[in-house]
Amino acid sequence: MAGKTVYTALLQKGTDRLFTAWWYDNGDVQTISQLEWRWLAFRNSGRFSLVNVSAADAVSLQQEVSRLMRQSGGLLRSLSARAG
């Protein structure tokens, strides 16, 4: 999605369906590898967050993931500054 590798899943209970995607992100790097984010964090490449996005359909999920990937640098730096 959005040129990046992310985990995706379809959560289903009865007739309810929820499309979801998740990845680790530090504003500069997006990855699904725990080893990669832990190594980069250890080497002082900033804090990583687990980003999880859910939507009612696959198209909406794709659009939201793409939007977040485009703005992730500013979004996550802003959140890190507040938490820091």
C-alpha positions in Angstrom: 0.0 0.0 0.0 1.3 3.4 -0.9 4.5 1.8 -2.1 5.3 0.4 1.3 4.8 -3.0 2.9 2.2 -3.1 5.6 0.4 -5.8 7.5 -3.2 -6.2 6.5 -6.1 -8.2 7.9 -9.8 -8.7 7.5 -11.5 -8.9 10.9 -14.9 -10.6 10.7 -17.6 -11.3 13.3 -20.9 -12.5 11.9 -21.7 -10.2 9.0 -19.5 -7.3 10.4 -16.3 -6.8 8.5 -13.4 -4.5 9.3 -10.4 -4.0 7.1 -7.2 -3.1 8.9 -3.5 -2.3 8.3 -0.6 -1.6 10.6 3.1 -0.8 10.5 5.8 0.8 12.7 6.7 4.4 11.9 9.1 7.1 13.2 8.2 9.8 10.7 11.1 9.0 8.4 11.0 5.2 8.2 7.9 2.9 7.8 8.5 -0.8 8.4 6.8 -4.0 9.4 10.0 -5.4 10.8 10.4 -5.4 14.6 14.1 -6.1 14.2 14.5 -3.0 11.9 12.6 -0.6 14.1 14.3 -1.8 17.3 17.7 -1.6 15.7 17.1 1.9 14.4 15.7 3.1 17.7 18.7 1.6 19.5 21.0 3.5 17.0 19.1 6.7 18.0 16.9 7.1 14.9 14.0 8.3 17.0 11.0 6.8 18.6 8.8 4.5 16.6 5.0 4.2 16.9 2.7 1.4 15.9 0.3 2.8 13.4 -3.0 1.0 13.0 -5.7 2.0 10.5 -9.1 0.4 10.2 -11.9 1.0 7.6 -15.2 -0.4 6.6 -14.0 -1.4 3.1 -10.7 -2.1 1.3 -10.9 1.0 -0.9 -11.3 3.3 2.1 -8.4 1.5 3.9 -6.1 2.0 0.9 -7.0 5.7 0.7 -6.4 6.3 4.4 -3.1 4.4 4.5 -1.9 6.4 1.5 -2.9 9.7 3.1 -1.2 8.8 6.4 2.0 7.6 4.6 2.2 10.9 2.8 1.9 13.0 6.0 3.5 10.5 8.5 6.7 12.6 9.0 4.9 15.7 10.3 2.2 13.7 12.0 4.5 11.4 14.0 7.0 14.2 14.8 4.2 16.2 16.2 3.0 13.3 18.4 6.5 12.5 19.6 7.1 16.1 20.6 4.0 16.1 22.8 4.9 12.7 24.4 8.6 13.6 24.9 
